[in-house]
Amino acid sequence: MFRTQPNGLAMAIALAFPLLAHASESADAQQNSAASNSSSPKTTQAIVVVGRPSATQQGALREDIVKTETINAREIEKTGANNLTELMSHRPGIDVQVECSVCNVRNITLNNLPGRFTTLLLDGVPIFSSVSNSYGLDMVGLNGLERVDISRGAGTSLIAPESLAGSVNLVTKRPSKDSLEMDLSGGDKGFRRASAYGAKTFDGGALSFTGSLARQDSVDGVGTGLSQYSGYDRKMAGLGLFLNDVGGFKIKTRYDHIDEKRMGGPLGNDYDAVRASTSGNPFDFSQGPHGAPNADSWVVPADGSLSSPYNDGRFGLAQIIFTKRDQFAGTAERQLGEARLRFALGYARHKQDSWYGGDADYFGRQKQYYLESSVQAPLGKTLVTAGLVYRYEDLHSRSVSEDPSSPTFGVERTDADAYVYRTPGAFLQAYQTFFDQRLEANASLRYDRNNVYGGLATPRLNLLWHHNETLSSRFAAGQGYRLPTSFFELEHAILSAPAVDRSGAKAEKSDNLSYALNYADDRFAVTASLNHTRIRNLALFIDDTANSGNFLLRPAASAYTINNADIVGTWQATSADALTLGLERYQYRFNASDFQGSLFARPDYRVTLSLDHDSGPWDVNVRATYTGPQDLAKFYDYQDSQRYNLDGTPKADKSPGFWVVDLRTSYRWTRSVETYVGINNVFDYQQAKKESYLWLDKDGNLDVTHIWGPNIGRTVVAGVKLSY
């Protein structure tokens, strides 16, 4: 039997719902979506988009009890985004965080929380991990999607308790007619892309196909010979099967295969030649702002001397990653009278072969399984959802240190980055309406039993008050947890450590409170939000090689807290023109020394402006984002570990604010033919032209993670889209 000691928030939520239930005069027993955990008497979230004409504009929300922002297929097309990370960039409350200037690890941030706290769902099925997210989010294609749903805050999803910052759910399009789409595009910096989507309907269901080929050259914006944007060669293919009635069940399944090669550091794509280049200096460290005194050496800040000449060849600063991934997600739903039965299945196999230059060679293998069964049925005036889940996640790896100073140099290890998690769980949710349906409420409690971290309870409460037909308020209180995983959390160096001690690790936990006020009519939509998130036990890999000789996986000594307010609104000024304004303000509370420079800098505020002009065959989109200053000294812990430029001068305490402007225009010649041109980062703003991503500690050791601004300048893409 599962046993847990309820905490204060759990008890408050457990008590709150019965009190509301006794005050109710009536209830609506409509269904909700278990995948999104968004009970509502007006919509079934996993299937239908509802709302006024402006409901898919920024500032509008889906009519669900959980605050949910939606990007539908038309909006996806207007952005010109090629993958999920491009789509998520520079949206109010949502952005993409680059965590390495060489390999370009990227994660989606919600409310500016660390990217690993965002859970990605595929049709409501969580089959992504920190390993697959690190490079895999760039590989998530957008063709064949009906929409993307974003919910910000801990505990936003009943089936994804590890979403400490929130969840992003990719909803696959269910074909309603035969169709074929092809998109061919090319641009500067070696960009080439071809994608296709096809659908075939038949009596009782449909099939779909998605595929894409894309490549991009690595890019160096300052002449060092060292890339800031990694090149890639990416292949993706997917199949969907949709059946309307199999023993009464409505089935939705999709399978995806991904194959990507990427390299950052040296330019080009001759991977074998780079791995063979282990001596000499092909780079010029004197280029760029505060460059070194000469091409081969930099200043050692501690005494002002010059370092030994760089002599590790192209491979010394290379990061080469080959990824192959197969994934499957499927759901089956059936009505049984007033009850609804749901089953979900997810599977992923992830393979990564990596060569991290002078750090280590790393070869990871991961499998994930997800099983879910749930039933939803009215119980008196209350709609109750109960379910069981089982999640399995493992990671097995081989690594070989390439660092001659490491005691494990040249020794193959299989224990540096390995774990196995088995987590059965159960959840219970109750939904009810009150006061003639003006108040909607759901409360839920989920309990998971992990084989390493034991019992974990995650409660939450959501309230939606309809002030009138155009104005509503949402309040949410919830908790989430996340299990620490691999070196992808932050630190390559553990691959060279004699051992990694995980005995003191704890599950990361978050507490979230949020309020959102939403107004929407036929021409105007605006949402103002307040959010408070506190992360406890934030996982750190601590270098203790000077004492125990090991790396330690330990929780941070204090909490990491973000308070933020944001407002975003869209005005349909004319039938052809929509104007959007977004404002965000953040307050960060943490003791920098407790996190040992393990965080990435985030801005104090951001402003987003956009214009969407859609008239006849023309569609023009302009988006401008101003990112405010970032406190580099605090996030990167200058007090305990000052960072320096290659000329020995200290790094700036704060980054400058900057604008990034993107432009896309398309013209539809016929119903079947459309051409487009996009210019991203129109004014060519690059961090590397202001301050290098490279940094030194006081002893002159080089690193590549001083990140606060765009890593690629202006890019131009043109293409043609054919639809049949």
LINJOTA-V844186 format. One line per field, one symbol per residue. ss: DSSP state (2 for helix, 1 for strand, 0 for the rest). phi: phi as a letter, one per 30 degrees, with the letter a starting at -180 (. if undefined). burial: b if it has 9 or more other ideal C-beta (glycine too) atoms within 8 Angstrom, else e. A space follows every 50 residues. Layout:
ss: ???
phi: ???
burial: ???
//
This chain:
ss: 00000002222222222222222000000000000000000000000000 00000000000000000011112222222000022222001001111100 00000111110000222111110010000222222222200000111111 11000000000000011111110000001111111110000111111111 11001111111111110010000001001011111111111111110011 11111111111111010000222222000000000000000000000010 00000100000000222011111111111111111100111111111111 11111100011111111111111111111001111111111111111111 10000000100110000011111111111111110000111111111111 00011111111111110000111111111111000022200222220001 10000001111111111111000111111111111100111111000001 11111000011111111111110000111111111111100222200000 00101111111111100111111111100112222000000001000001 00010001111111111100001111111100000022200000110000 011000000000001111111110
phi: .dbbcdcddddddddddeddddddcabccddbcddchbdadcacedbbcb kdecdcddjcbddcdddbcbcddddedddidcaddddddhceibabcdca dcdhebbdcchideddcccccchicdbbbddddecdddcddcdicdabcb bckdidbdcbddddckbbcccddcdcadabbbbbbaadhidbabbbbbbb cbdjlabbbbaabbbaddbccbidicdcbddabbbbbbbbbbbdabijcc cbbabbbbbbbbbbjddjbcddddddccbibdcbdddidhdddbdcbbdd edbidcddedbciddeccbcbcbbbbbbbbbbbbdbidcbcbbbbbbbbb bbcbbchddacbbcbbbbbbbbbabbadbiccccbbabbbbbbbbbbbbb dccddddceicdbbcdbbabcbbdabbbbbbacbhhidccbbbbbbbbbd dccidbcbcabbbbccdadcbbbbbbbabbbbcebbddeabddddcdeac ccdcdbddbbcbbbbbcbbabdbbbbbcbbbbbbcciedbccdcddcdic cccbdddbdcbbcbbbbbbbcddbdcbbcbbbbbbbbcbaceddchidcc dbddabbbbabbcbbhdcbbbbbbbccdebdddddchdecaecbddcidd dddbdddacbccbbbbbcdbdcbbcabbbchechdbeedcadddbcddci dcbbbdbabecbddbbbbabccbb
burial: eeeeeeeebbbbbbebbeebbeebebbeebebbbbbbbbbeebbbbeebe bbebbbbbbbbbbbbbbbbbbbbebbebbbbebbbbbbebbbbbbbbbbb bbbbbbbbbbbbbbbbbbbbbbbbbbbbbbbbbbbbbbbbbbbbbbbbbb bbbbbbbbbbbbbbbbbbbbbbbebeeebbbbbbbbbebebbbbbbbbbb beeebbbbbbbbbbbbbbbbbbebbbbbbbbbbbbbbbbbbbbeeeeebb bbbbbbbbbbbbbbbbebbebebbbebeeebebebeebebbbeeeebbbb beeeeebeebebbbbbbbbbbbbbbbbbbbbbbbeeeebbbbbbbbbbbb bbebbbbbbbbbbbbbbbbbbbbbbbbbeebbbbbbbbbbbbbbbebebb bbbeebebbeeebbebbbbebbbbbbbbbbbbbbeebebbbbbbbbbbbb eeeebbbbbbbbbbbbeeeebbbbbbbbbbbbbbbbbbbebebbbbbebb beebbbbbbbbbebbbbbbbbeebbbbbbbbbbbbbbbbbbbbbbeeebb bbbbbbeebbbbbbbbbbbbbbeeeebbbbbbbbbbebebebebbbbebb bbbebbbbbbbbbbeeebbbbbbbbbbbbbbbbbbbbbeebbbbbbbbeb beebbeebebbbbbbbbbeeeebbbbbbbbbbeebbbbbebbbbbbbeeb eebbbbbbbbbbbbbbbbbbbbbe
//
